[in-house]
Amino acid sequence: MLFRRCLLLPAVRLARRNLHHGNGHIVLHPEIREALQLRQPVVALESTIITHGMPMPENVTTALAVEEEVRSQGAIPATIGILDGRIKVGLTREELTTLAKKPRDQVIKCSRRDLPFVVAKKQSGGTTVAATMIIAHEVGIKVFATGGIGGVHRDGHDSLDVSADLSELGRTPVAVVCSGVKSILDIPRTLEYLETQGVCVSSYDSPGGVFPDFYTRDSGCKVPYNLANPQEAAELLRSWQELKLQSGVVIGVPLPVEFAADKTKIEEAIKEATAQAKEQGISGKDVTPFLLSAIAKITKGSSLQSNIALIKNNAKVAAQIAVSLSQSSTGNNKYAGKTIQKKPLVVGASILDLSFKVADQKGDMHLDGATYSAIAKQAAGGVGRNIAEGIYKLYGDVNLISAVGNDQMGQTLLQMMPQALQKGLILEETKATSLCSLIFDKFGDCKLILGNMDIHQSITPETLQAHHEFFREAPLVVMDSNISEKAMESILQLAEKNRIPVFFEPTDMFIAGKPFKLLPDLTKNIRLIKPNLHELKTIVEAITNETVEWKPNSKLPRSELLHEAKSLIKKIDAHFNCIIATLGNHGVLLSYRPDADEDARVLLDLNKSTSPHCTRFYAAPQVSNIVNVSGAGDSFCAGFITGLLQGRLLTECVAFGFVAAERALQSESAVPATYFPNPDTFESRCKQTVQTIHQQIV
């Protein structure tokens, strides 16, 4: 079995609640959202280095190189910036470049005081250490890498010019990995100020606690503590978290020796730049960018090279610390390894499929009584049975209620089914096993399906009641549309009694509307549906009692398909938590309640959301070596449900579905004998698909 993993992680649930920003001002990149929810290591990065700290093009190349440094150590970079009033956590390459190219007079250097103005006026800004700390803390990022922090200016005892970074460090619990305090500042007074604020300050890999000062490795000041390696730093941060101190931590990392500036020369450059600033009347938050730029000119670019080297090195160290902290946090999770024991329940058809694919390449197939050469195959089928077998092989536990005739075809079908799926089967003496004949043209497109479905009427309210224990232990009931309205009514009543959500698989355009002929009080437990466009049209007509004139055609341009599908979905989305509209080889269109972005399990919630639905299109991955198309949709359903029951992210649920469908397309049978040889292979393939999906989103 694949993926019977821990679902009940209270810390993850808490993280997901923290990630929900109802005001919409903070926008998390999907990769960052996923990493935080899965408690993976993330390193925050500021953006004033892009907007005010360096000239073009060094600002962009450095920012991208810093992100790559973080990734190389196994962590995920989250560059924070503000574009048109939206606070972005995890700038894309395009957004980063857009921010860098904006004229300086159109980009505000944002500290705590500036955030409300910039957001309200929908302006753009680079976040300082203080602002980046606030936003990182808001979304749950613990480690932040920067070049150097602000501090008390050299004339601060007269001007009272003290960076807001220092007060922020005294009240916001984020660990700041930096090359100490910028050399242009009064470092002894800055360290005294931090002590007053209760900020834990340590050096890193600097014996004796020698504290760096940005351009050089020795500021002439010492701090009480030194951390020898990432593990020691992670231990300190873990204790800091457990103590719930509401102040930050500063970890001072000396820049690499080969890039360290000569102390005497850099001090002379600082004095000259400071004099220039006074002559030109530079004041306030413009002082630091001016001095850094002036020093770079005075040193003929050598200080800029030191600046670039130290920020890259700080990012590397921060990533190593974040990885070590993440590993220790995961290792201490007392819930790890536990699996939900409840078994989902599937009620639907079990069918013996007999398929024919035309082998005659001379011409097109016509329903004209002619005989065509074909390749015949026999396989276990039926939507309900296929989904149940898929869930069994992916999730590990499932119950199936279905009906099979006590005849030769029934025996053949039973031999093809896992034994674990047979304890809920109804063995019917008077009705024949359902046989379905599928006719495919030479291109593999299904042209005609003929079937005898009478046996599904054997699934009665009485037989369902006889399996009431299956309902009691189910977290979800999956129902296909092959069963009778009476059976559906009974399922929905049992679901209501046991407070269970229902996932409806419409099965066919002619019977897709069947459950929606029942009273609305019964159908309210149907929280998820997965129709194709033809089935969606039928469902819309059944719910609204209105005729839909549009005739679905999957060969239309994608843009037109999406437009029509969204129009149909809009008519009924308030009835469900999630609608998964399949668009053939184009992909799937999801309409879902917005809080599912934070926790997909809300799709199983019986209480309806009053918020407007989100819609998102997921393009289907390219699949090679397609052998069979009859079970791909059912495997997608099984994969999606598996992800949902495991508490995976919504994007991961879709990826599970795509990967399972891909394997079905490459299999001779509707459900592959095995999806993958082991869980790690499946997990790896799903991660690749998630990355592809993220690229499509951005």
Rosetta blueprint (number, residue, H / E / L):
1 M L
2 L L
3 F L
4 R L
5 R L
6 C L
7 L L
8 L L
9 L L
10 P H
11 A H
12 V H
13 R H
14 L H
15 A H
16 R H
17 R H
18 N H
19 L L
20 H L
21 H L
22 G L
23 N L
24 G L
25 H L
26 I E
27 V E
28 L E
29 H L
30 P H
31 E H
32 I H
33 R H
34 E H
35 A H
36 L H
37 Q H
38 L L
39 R L
40 Q L
41 P L
42 V E
43 V E
44 A E
45 L E
46 E L
47 S L
48 T H
49 I H
50 I H
51 T H
52 H H
53 G H
54 M L
55 P L
56 M L
57 P L
58 E H
59 N H
60 V H
61 T H
62 T H
63 A H
64 L H
65 A H
66 V H
67 E H
68 E H
69 E H
70 V H
71 R H
72 S H
73 Q L
74 G L
75 A L
76 I E
77 P E
78 A E
79 T E
80 I E
81 G E
82 I E
83 L E
84 D L
85 G L
86 R E
87 I E
88 K E
89 V E
90 G L
91 L L
92 T L
93 R H
94 E H
95 E H
96 L H
97 T H
98 T H
99 L H
100 A H
101 K H
102 K L
103 P L
104 R H
105 D H
106 Q H
107 V E
108 I E
109 K E
110 C E
111 S L
112 R H
113 R H
114 D H
115 L H
116 P H
117 F H
118 V H
119 V H
120 A H
121 K L
122 K L
123 Q L
124 S E
125 G E
126 G E
127 T E
128 T L
129 V H
130 A H
131 A H
132 T H
133 M H
134 I H
135 I H
136 A H
137 H H
138 E H
139 V H
140 G L
141 I L
142 K L
143 V E
144 F E
145 A E
146 T L
147 G L
148 G L
149 I E
150 G L
151 G L
152 V E
153 H E
154 R L
155 D L
156 G H
157 H H
158 D H
159 S H
160 L L
161 D L
162 V E
163 S L
164 A H
165 D H
166 L H
167 S H
168 E H
169 L H
170 G L
171 R L
172 T L
173 P L
174 V L
175 A E
176 V E
177 V E
178 C E
179 S L
180 G E
181 V E
182 K L
183 S L
184 I L
185 L E
186 D L
187 I H
188 P H
189 R H
190 T H
191 L H
192 E H
193 Y H
194 L H
195 E H
196 T H
197 Q L
198 G L
199 V L
200 C E
201 V E
202 S E
203 S E
204 Y E
205 D L
206 S L
207 P H
208 G H
209 G H
210 V E
211 F L
212 P L
213 D E
214 F L
215 Y L
216 T L
217 R L
218 D L
219 S L
220 G L
221 C L
222 K E
223 V L
224 P L
225 Y E
226 N E
227 L E
228 A L
229 N L
230 P H
231 Q H
232 E H
233 A H
234 A H
235 E H
236 L H
237 L H
238 R H
239 S H
240 W H
241 Q H
242 E H
243 L H
244 K L
245 L L
246 Q L
247 S L
248 G L
249 V E
250 V E
251 I E
252 G E
253 V L
254 P L
255 L L
256 P L
257 V H
258 E H
259 F H
260 A L
261 A L
262 D L
263 K H
264 T H
265 K H
266 I H
267 E H
268 E H
269 A H
270 I H
271 K H
272 E H
273 A H
274 T H
275 A H
276 Q H
277 A H
278 K H
279 E H
280 Q L
281 G L
282 I L
283 S L
284 G H
285 K H
286 D H
287 V H
288 T H
289 P H
290 F H
291 L H
292 L H
293 S H
294 A H
295 I H
296 A H
297 K H
298 I H
299 T L
300 K L
301 G L
302 S H
303 S H
304 L H
305 Q H
306 S H
307 N H
308 I H
309 A H
310 L H
311 I H
312 K H
313 N H
314 N H
315 A H
316 K H
317 V H
318 A H
319 A H
320 Q H
321 I H
322 A H
323 V H
324 S H
325 L H
326 S H
327 Q H
328 S H
329 S H
330 T H
331 G H
332 N L
333 N L
334 K L
335 Y L
336 A L
337 G L
338 K L
339 T L
340 I L
341 Q L
342 K L
343 K L
344 P L
345 L E
346 V E
347 V E
348 G L
349 A L
350 S L
351 I E
352 L E
353 D E
354 L E
355 S E
356 F E
357 K E
358 V E
359 A L
360 D L
361 Q L
362 K L
363 G L
364 D L
365 M L
366 H L
367 L L
368 D L
369 G L
370 A L
371 T L
372 Y L
373 S L
374 A E
375 I E
376 A E
377 K E
378 Q E
379 A E
380 A E
381 G E
382 G L
383 V H
384 G H
385 R H
386 N H
387 I H
388 A H
389 E H
390 G H
391 I H
392 Y H
393 K H
394 L H
395 Y L
396 G L
397 D L
398 V L
399 N E
400 L E
401 I E
402 S E
403 A E
404 V E
405 G E
406 N L
407 D L
408 Q H
409 M H
410 G H
411 Q H
412 T H
413 L H
414 L H
415 Q H
416 M H
417 M L
418 P L
419 Q H
420 A H
421 L H
422 Q L
423 K L
424 G L
425 L E
426 I E
427 L E
428 E E
429 E L
430 T L
431 K L
432 A L
433 T L
434 S L
435 L E
436 C E
437 S E
438 L E
439 I E
440 F E
441 D L
442 K L
443 F L
444 G L
445 D L
446 C E
447 K E
448 L E
449 I E
450 L E
451 G E
452 N L
453 M L
454 D H
455 I H
456 H H
457 Q H
458 S H
459 I L
460 T L
461 P H
462 E H
463 T H
464 L H
465 Q H
466 A H
467 H L
468 H H
469 E H
470 F H
471 F H
472 R H
473 E L
474 A L
475 P L
476 L L
477 V E
478 V E
479 M E
480 D E
481 S L
482 N L
483 I L
484 S L
485 E H
486 K H
487 A H
488 M H
489 E H
490 S H
491 I H
492 L H
493 Q H
494 L H
495 A H
496 E H
497 K H
498 N L
499 R L
500 I L
501 P L
502 V E
503 F E
504 F E
505 E E
506 P L
507 T L
508 D L
509 M L
510 F L
511 I L
512 A L
513 G L
514 K H
515 P H
516 F H
517 K H
518 L L
519 L L
520 P H
521 D H
522 L H
523 T H
524 K L
525 N L
526 I E
527 R E
528 L E
529 I E
530 K L
531 P L
532 N E
533 L H
534 H H
535 E H
536 L H
537 K H
538 T H
539 I H
540 V H
541 E H
542 A H
543 I H
544 T H
545 N L
546 E L
547 T L
548 V L
549 E L
550 W L
551 K L
552 P L
553 N L
554 S L
555 K L
556 L L
557 P L
558 R H
559 S H
560 E H
561 L H
562 L H
563 H H
564 E H
565 A H
566 K H
567 S H
568 L H
569 I H
570 K H
571 K L
572 I L
573 D H
574 A H
575 H H
576 F L
577 N L
578 C E
579 I E
580 I E
581 A E
582 T E
583 L L
584 G H
585 N H
586 H H
587 G E
588 V E
589 L E
590 L E
591 S E
592 Y E
593 R L
594 P H
595 D H
596 A H
597 D H
598 E L
599 D L
600 A H
601 R H
602 V H
603 L H
604 L H
605 D L
606 L L
607 N L
608 K L
609 S L
610 T L
611 S L
612 P L
613 H L
614 C E
615 T E
616 R E
617 F E
618 Y E
619 A E
620 A L
621 P L
622 Q L
623 V L
624 S L
625 N L
626 I L
627 V L
628 N L
629 V L
630 S L
631 G L
632 A H
633 G H
634 D H
635 S H
636 F H
637 C H
638 A H
639 G H
640 F H
641 I H
642 T H
643 G H
644 L H
645 L H
646 Q L
647 G L
648 R L
649 L L
650 L H
651 T H
652 E H
653 C H
654 V H
655 A H
656 F H
657 G H
658 F H
659 V H
660 A H
661 A H
662 E H
663 R H
664 A H
665 L H
666 Q L
667 S L
668 E L
669 S L
670 A L
671 V L
672 P L
673 A L
674 T L
675 Y L
676 F L
677 P L
678 N L
679 P H
680 D H
681 T H
682 F H
683 E H
684 S H
685 R H
686 C H
687 K H
688 Q H
689 T H
690 V H
691 Q H
692 T H
693 I H
694 H H
695 Q H
696 Q H
697 I H
698 V L
